[in-house]
Amino acid sequence: MKKLTGLFSLAALASVAGMAQAADDLTLQLKWVTQAQFAGYYVALDKGFYEEEDLDVTIKPGGPDIAPTQVIAGGGADVTVEWMPAALSAREKGLPLVNIAQPFKSSGMMLTCLKETGVTGPADFPGRTLGVWFFGNEFPFLSWMSQLGIPTEGGADGVTVLKQGFNVDPLLQKQADCISTMTYNEYWQVIDAGITEDQLITFKYEDQGVATLEDGLYVLEEKLSDPAEVDKLTRFVRASMKGWKWAEENPEEAAMIVLDNDATGAQTEEHQIRMMTEVAKLTAGSNGALDPEDYERTVQSLLSGGSDPVISAHPGDGAWTHVISDAALN
């Protein structure tokens, strides 16, 4: 009987030890499909950086029918990657999203036009058809047009907005004079389609002074009041930034890691290496902590929408926090 009791005690101790070693689960919702835009997270997973932080991270790809803000609102993710315009718009509508880290320092968004259309600068936009992404991605564009004083309802003095799918067909098929592209993705799809760089003119939002923050990490406010969640998020941000900096220094290997995680098989080696090289330019200069000046620039850009601003009031400092990044990175 003593031997049996001893065995039960050992089993109980083993069970407790196993529970103590169980990694904390965390689900990350990406803004888009598996690609080098999110390489830092896949690198952190592949290289064991999350495991080192006692985390079991699930990365959920996005897609054209997936709204990250809706996923996190419904409890489908602990953290989501989102652009700040969409996050602040959702916050104003009642979803208490908070930026806990900002791996991307610069914006990769731009408008790409065919030179043959005669567009040489923003002054040439009136009377043109411009391709614009929606589902929250239209906010930077609408803010830009508002600052330029260009209506978006068409007409000789305004622009006709073509709701662009997540492809470059409107430019290739001459349905639009200019289309939305990212420096690391759609621009190169245009090039791969046989149009040379000399045949294009681009307008980077960064250069136009209307760039807004992209690809930040957001959580629901309630998580920040739970010490256990704060600890888990701190470990997640630390491991993620380790992944991002590794990806910056090893773009080709990072691209291969992304490809290994692409269940669709839709991505190609050449495109992902090129994308990672461009993405590294956007994450460079960020240690993961949100720069308050970048935040204010984004807010002011979104408020400057004339009669139809993206947000109607300054969201205040509650829309972001340094609590997680300070603990993770210092």
DRENTOR-678236 format. One record per residue (C-alpha): residue in three letters; y, x, z. Coordinates in nm, 4 decimals, padded with zeros to 6 digits. Each point is the difference from the previous one (the first is absolute). Layout:
BEGIN
voba	v	u	w
ALA	Y	X	Z .
...
This chain:
BEGIN
voba	v	u	w
MET	00.0000	00.0000	00.0000 .
LYS	00.2332	00.2906	00.0858 .
LYS	-00.0714	00.1521	-00.3423 .
LEU	00.0852	-00.3289	-00.1737 .
THR	00.3199	-00.0315	00.2007 .
GLY	00.0902	00.3530	-00.0980 .
LEU	-00.0629	-00.0772	-00.3679 .
PHE	00.2196	-00.3099	00.0191 .
SER	00.2757	00.2098	00.1612 .
LEU	-00.0240	00.2613	-00.2726 .
ALA	00.0129	-00.2717	-00.2644 .
ALA	00.3066	-00.1505	00.1651 .
LEU	00.1702	00.3383	00.0128 .
ALA	-00.0828	00.0627	-00.3666 .
SER	00.1407	-00.3408	-00.0878 .
VAL	00.3240	00.0694	00.1872 .
ALA	00.0280	00.3427	-00.1621 .
GLY	-00.0537	-00.1575	-00.3422 .
MET	00.2689	-00.2560	00.0691 .
ALA	00.2401	00.2754	00.1074 .
GLN	-00.0608	00.1855	-00.3254 .
ALA	00.0351	-00.3032	-00.2254 .
ALA	00.2873	00.0562	-00.2399 .
ASP	00.2848	-00.2515	-00.0089 .
ASP	-00.0007	-00.2227	-00.3066 .
LEU	00.3157	-00.0201	-00.2101 .
THR	00.0511	-00.1737	-00.3342 .
LEU	00.2652	00.1174	-00.2458 .
GLN	00.1141	-00.2314	-00.2810 .
LEU	00.1334	00.1850	-00.3046 .
LYS	00.2804	-00.1343	-00.2155 .
TRP	-00.1915	00.0552	-00.3243 .
VAL	-00.3352	00.1067	-00.1412 .
THR	-00.1768	00.3241	00.0926 .
GLN	00.2040	00.2793	-00.1568 .
ALA	00.1800	00.3237	00.0920 .
GLN	00.2978	-00.2019	00.1251 .
PHE	-00.2110	-00.0310	00.3171 .
ALA	-00.1708	00.3388	-00.0115 .
GLY	00.1017	00.1028	00.3520 .
TYR	-00.2081	-00.2764	00.1563 .
TYR	-00.3075	00.0707	-00.2100 .
VAL	00.0326	00.3720	00.0754 .
ALA	00.0242	-00.0730	00.3739 .
LEU	-00.3158	-00.2090	-00.0288 .
ASP	-00.1895	00.2490	-00.2165 .
LYS	00.0988	00.3113	00.1952 .
GLY	-00.0860	-00.1545	00.3356 .
PHE	00.3580	-00.0076	00.1293 .
TYR	-00.0439	-00.3606	00.1186 .
GLU	-00.3356	00.0842	00.1543 .
GLU	00.1628	00.2890	00.1889 .
GLU	00.2396	-00.2562	00.1480 .
ASP	-00.2905	-00.2235	00.1046 .
LEU	00.0829	-00.2602	-00.2635 .
ASP	-00.2237	-00.2005	-00.2317 .
VAL	00.2440	-00.0889	-00.2782 .
THR	-00.0682	-00.2561	-00.2723 .
ILE	00.2279	00.0257	-00.3038 .
LYS	00.0412	-00.3259	-00.1924 .
PRO	00.1338	00.0353	-00.3573 .
GLY	00.2695	-00.2354	-00.1210 .
GLY	00.0377	-00.1610	-00.3399 .
PRO	00.2021	-00.2492	-00.2044 .
ASP	-00.1226	-00.2937	00.2087 .
ILE	00.0368	00.1666	00.3409 .
ALA	00.3242	-00.0210	00.1998 .
PRO	-00.0151	00.2592	00.2819 .
THR	00.2382	-00.1995	00.2196 .
GLN	-00.2258	-00.3060	-00.0239 .
VAL	-00.3087	00.2072	00.0815 .
ILE	00.1500	00.1445	00.3175 .
ALA	00.1484	-00.3380	00.0967 .
GLY	-00.3471	-00.1511	-00.0210 .
GLY	-00.1566	00.2703	00.2148 .
GLY	-00.1771	00.1689	-00.2906 .
ALA	00.1449	00.3439	00.0773 .
ASP	00.1456	00.1974	00.2898 .
VAL	00.2367	00.2037	-00.2173 .
THR	00.1323	-00.0605	-00.3492 .
VAL	00.1689	00.2166	-00.2604 .
GLU	00.3069	-00.1840	-00.1293 .
TRP	00.3384	00.0545	-00.1602 .
MET	00.2862	-00.0520	00.2422 .
PRO	00.1788	-00.2694	-00.2060 .
ALA	-00.3094	-00.2207	00.0137 .
ALA	-00.0560	00.0798	00.3674 .
LEU	00.3581	-00.0794	00.1031 .
SER	00.0013	-00.3164	-00.2086 .
ALA	-00.3219	-00.1119	00.1700 .
ARG	00.1452	00.0905	00.3402 .
GLU	00.3067	-00.2140	-00.0621 .
LYS	-00.2324	-00.2868	-00.0915 .
GLY	-00.1757	00.0286	00.3372 .
LEU	-00.2750	00.2603	-00.0397 .
PRO	00.0809	00.2649	00.2657 .
LEU	-00.0885	00.3138	-00.1986 .
VAL	00.1008	00.3368	00.1422 .
ASN	00.0074	00.3336	-00.1834 .
ILE	-00.1885	00.2573	00.2113 .
ALA	-00.0016	00.2881	-00.2509 .
GLN	00.1454	00.0920	-00.3385 .
PRO	-00.2163	00.2492	-00.1957 .
PHE	00.2047	-00.0516	-00.3211 .
LYS	00.3459	00.1598	00.0125 .
SER	00.1098	-00.0837	-00.3555 .
SER	-00.0333	-00.2956	-00.2352 .
GLY	-00.2137	00.0246	-00.3126 .
MET	00.1380	-00.3158	-00.1580 .
MET	00.1891	00.0068	-00.3279 .
LEU	00.0893	-00.2007	-00.3068 .
THR	-00.1392	00.1459	-00.3230 .
CYS	00.1581	-00.0916	-00.3330 .
LEU	-00.0635	00.0795	-00.3639 .
LYS	00.2889	00.2063	-00.1385 .
GLU	-00.0193	-00.1921	-00.3268 .
THR	00.1351	-00.3072	00.1830 .
GLY	00.3340	00.1787	00.0371 .
VAL	-00.0014	-00.0087	00.3796 .
THR	00.1740	00.3134	00.1252 .
GLY	00.1115	-00.1130	00.3452 .
PRO	00.0210	-00.2992	00.2352 .
ALA	00.3103	-00.1204	-00.1867 .
ASP	-00.2324	-00.0797	-00.2915 .
PHE	-00.2265	-00.2307	00.2029 .
PRO	00.1890	-00.3294	-00.0612 .
GLY	-00.1614	-00.1977	-00.2794 .
ARG	-00.3296	00.1849	00.0425 .
THR	-00.3439	-00.1080	00.1140 .
LEU	-00.1262	00.2017	00.2959 .
GLY	-00.3551	-00.0040	00.1333 .
VAL	-00.0146	-00.0446	00.3768 .
TRP	-00.2921	-00.0098	00.2422 .
PHE	-00.0017	-00.2875	00.2458 .
PHE	-00.2053	-00.0778	00.3150 .
GLY	00.2576	00.1819	00.2135 .
ASN	00.0583	00.2860	-00.2436 .
GLU	00.2970	-00.1713	-00.1620 .
PHE	00.2320	00.0465	00.2977 .
PRO	00.1269	00.3532	-00.0833 .
PHE	00.0691	-00.1075	-00.3591 .
LEU	00.1894	-00.3142	00.1005 .
SER	00.2054	00.2013	00.2467 .
TRP	00.0838	00.2544	-00.2715 .
MET	00.1086	-00.2670	-00.2483 .
SER	00.2137	-00.1642	00.2683 .
GLN	00.1742	00.3297	00.0736 .
LEU	00.0645	00.0424	-00.3726 .
GLY	00.1356	-00.3563	-00.0175 .
ILE	-00.2539	-00.0952	-00.2659 .
PRO	-00.1433	-00.3543	00.0184 .
THR	-00.3768	-00.0319	-00.0320 .
GLU	-00.0086	-00.3410	-00.1668 .
GLY	00.0411	00.1251	-00.3562 .
GLY	00.2923	-00.0468	-00.2337 .
ALA	00.2259	00.2524	-00.1694 .
ASP	00.1421	00.1249	00.3299 .
GLY	-00.3291	00.0013	00.1876 .
VAL	-00.3552	00.1195	-00.0351 .
THR	-00.3073	-00.2038	-00.0798 .
VAL	-00.2676	00.0798	00.2576 .
LEU	-00.3535	00.0110	-00.1342 .
LYS	-00.2572	-00.0381	00.2760 .
GLN	-00.1978	00.3116	-00.0710 .
GLY	-00.3700	00.0255	00.0668 .
PHE	-00.1282	00.3218	00.1523 .
ASN	-00.0221	00.1688	-00.3390 .
VAL	00.2337	00.1426	-00.2658 .
ASP	-00.0784	-00.2451	-00.2806 .
PRO	00.3514	-00.1548	-00.0183 .
LEU	00.1447	00.3371	-00.1048 .
LEU	-00.2807	00.0889	-00.2387 .
GLN	00.0155	-00.3429	-00.1630 .
LYS	00.3834	00.0034	-00.0128 .
GLN	00.0236	-00.3092	00.2207 .
ALA	00.2453	00.1774	00.2300 .
ASP	00.2624	00.2694	-00.0485 .
CYS	-00.0873	00.1573	00.3345 .
ILE	-00.2809	-00.0424	00.2492 .
SER	-00.0707	00.0872	00.3625 .
THR	-00.2009	00.3173	00.0475 .
MET	-00.0908	00.2401	00.2783 .
THR	00.0471	00.3721	-00.0527 .
TYR	-00.3644	00.0537	00.0914 .
ASN	-00.1670	-00.2829	-00.1888 .
GLU	00.1312	-00.2351	-00.2688 .
TYR	00.2361	00.2556	-00.1547 .
TRP	-00.3026	00.2091	-00.0909 .
GLN	-00.1794	-00.3048	-00.1351 .
VAL	00.2859	-00.0289	-00.2500 .
ILE	-00.0418	00.3675	-00.0919 .
ASP	-00.3772	-00.0394	-00.0308 .
ALA	00.0593	-00.2899	-00.2392 .
GLY	00.1539	00.2449	-00.2480 .
ILE	00.3728	-00.0254	00.0749 .
THR	00.1586	00.3409	00.0597 .
GLU	00.2372	00.0814	00.2847 .
ASP	00.2742	00.0638	-00.2584 .
GLN	-00.0272	-00.3637	-00.1079 .
LEU	00.0704	-00.1263	00.3509 .
ILE	00.2924	-00.0183	00.2385 .
THR	-00.0624	-00.0566	00.3696 .
PHE	00.2163	-00.1170	00.2896 .
LYS	-00.1352	00.1060	00.3381 .
TYR	00.1066	-00.2236	00.2850 .
GLU	00.0566	00.3153	00.2080 .
ASP	00.2537	00.1269	-00.2561 .
GLN	00.1738	-00.3374	-00.0161 .
GLY	00.0600	-00.0059	00.3752 .
VAL	-00.2041	-00.3172	00.0481 .
ALA	-00.3323	00.1500	00.1050 .
THR	-00.1783	-00.1837	00.2790 .
LEU	-00.2817	00.1325	00.2160 .
GLU	-00.3517	-00.0369	-00.1355 .
ASP	-00.3508	00.0271	00.1436 .
GLY	00.0782	-00.0092	00.3707 .
LEU	-00.2561	-00.0853	00.2672 .
TYR	00.0551	-00.3375	00.1695 .
VAL	-00.1566	-00.1865	00.2902 .
LEU	00.0683	-00.3281	00.1735 .
GLU	00.2406	00.0327	00.2925 .
GLU	-00.2540	-00.1247	00.2539 .
LYS	-00.2139	00.3127	-00.0412 .
LEU	00.2806	00.2144	00.1374 .
SER	-00.0144	-00.1760	00.3364 .
ASP	-00.3648	00.0975	00.0511 .
PRO	-00.0418	00.3606	00.1276 .
ALA	-00.3517	00.0223	-00.1441 .
GLU	00.1272	-00.1037	-00.3446 .
VAL	00.2917	00.2430	00.0230 .
ASP	-00.2450	00.2797	00.0775 .
LYS	-00.2221	-00.0986	-00.2928 .
LEU	00.2946	-00.0216	-00.2407 .
THR	00.1265	00.3382	00.1183 .
ARG	-00.3330	00.1598	-00.0815 .
PHE	-00.0059	-00.1785	-00.3357 .
VAL	00.3461	00.1228	-00.1027 .
ARG	-00.0787	00.3564	00.1114 .
ALA	-00.3205	00.0110	-00.2052 .
SER	00.1625	-00.1733	-00.2987 .
MET	00.2878	00.2477	-00.0160 .
LYS	-00.2490	00.2847	00.0245 .
GLY	-00.1689	-00.1570	-00.3010 .
TRP	00.3271	-00.0312	-00.1888 .
LYS	00.1046	00.3590	00.0544 .
TRP	-00.3462	00.1194	-00.1033 .
ALA	00.0265	-00.2117	-00.3162 .
GLU	00.3424	00.1494	-00.0813 .
GLU	-00.1455	00.3509	00.0203 .
ASN	-00.3244	-00.0837	-00.1826 .
PRO	00.0940	-00.2592	-00.2641 .
GLU	-00.2999	00.0476	-00.2276 .
GLU	-00.2585	-00.0216	00.2777 .
ALA	00.1862	-00.2949	00.1517 .
ALA	-00.0179	-00.1780	-00.3353 .
MET	-00.3762	00.0612	-00.0094 .
ILE	-00.0337	-00.1528	00.3470 .
VAL	00.1875	-00.3083	-00.1223 .
LEU	-00.2331	-00.0270	-00.3000 .
ASP	-00.3018	00.0202	00.2309 .
ASN	00.1367	-00.3031	00.1863 .
ASP	00.0790	-00.2057	-00.3103 .
ALA	-00.2752	-00.2593	-00.0043 .
THR	00.1305	-00.1507	-00.3255 .
GLY	-00.0409	00.3172	-00.2059 .
ALA	00.3246	-00.0933	-00.1742 .
GLN	00.1892	00.3195	00.0815 .
THR	-00.0207	00.3241	-00.1984 .
GLU	00.0111	00.3596	00.1199 .
GLU	00.2998	00.0943	-00.2160 .
HIS	00.2071	-00.2994	00.1077 .
GLN	-00.0753	00.0440	00.3703 .
ILE	00.0794	00.3721	00.0026 .
ARG	00.3287	-00.0714	-00.1765 .
MET	00.0722	-00.2855	00.2410 .
MET	-00.0715	00.2139	00.3059 .
THR	00.2310	00.2721	-00.1307 .
GLU	00.2821	-00.2537	-00.0352 .
VAL	-00.0731	-00.1755	00.3298 .
ALA	00.0189	00.3359	00.1799 .
LYS	00.3649	00.0213	-00.1093 .
LEU	00.0679	-00.3306	00.1784 .
THR	-00.1758	00.0834	00.3265 .
ALA	00.1513	00.3488	00.0117 .
GLY	00.2659	00.0277	00.2685 .
SER	-00.1504	-00.2667	00.2247 .
ASN	-00.1892	00.0802	00.3177 .
GLY	-00.0831	-00.3685	00.0313 .
ALA	00.2955	-00.1059	00.2145 .
LEU	00.2425	-00.2522	-00.1476 .
ASP	00.3445	00.1462	-00.0667 .
PRO	00.2532	-00.2499	00.1452 .
GLU	00.2458	00.0855	-00.2799 .
ASP	-00.2610	-00.0915	-00.2622 .
TYR	-00.0585	-00.3244	00.1871 .
GLU	00.3721	-00.0839	00.0050 .
ARG	00.0328	00.0800	-00.3700 .
THR	-00.2865	-00.2357	-00.0767 .
VAL	00.1449	-00.2764	00.2175 .
GLN	00.3464	00.0285	-00.1522 .
SER	-00.1473	-00.0075	-00.3485 .
LEU	-00.1917	-00.3179	00.0817 .
LEU	00.3023	-00.1647	00.1617 .
SER	00.2199	00.0680	-00.3030 .
GLY	-00.1430	-00.2827	-00.2033 .
GLY	00.3194	-00.2009	-00.0311 .
SER	-00.0780	-00.3692	00.0233 .
ASP	-00.3748	00.0695	-00.0051 .
PRO	-00.0778	00.3048	00.2192 .
VAL	-00.3587	00.1027	00.0692 .
ILE	00.0688	-00.0346	00.3728 .
SER	00.2874	-00.1987	00.1460 .
ALA	00.0599	00.1989	00.3192 .
HIS	-00.0537	00.3503	00.1322 .
PRO	-00.3500	00.0020	00.1537 .
GLY	00.1047	00.2357	00.2790 .
ASP	-00.1920	00.2927	00.1405 .
GLY	-00.2955	-00.2183	00.0954 .
ALA	-00.1310	00.0225	-00.3556 .
TRP	-00.1079	00.3595	00.0604 .
THR	-00.1026	00.2269	00.2838 .
HIS	-00.0426	00.3710	00.0659 .
VAL	-00.2337	-00.0657	00.2940 .
ILE	-00.3135	00.0597	-00.2069 .
SER	00.1248	00.2845	-00.2198 .
ASP	00.1584	00.1842	00.2961 .
ALA	-00.3283	-00.0093	00.1905 .
ALA	-00.2050	00.0870	-00.3084 .
LEU	00.2087	00.2795	-00.1465 .
ASN	00.1776	00.1726	00.2875 .
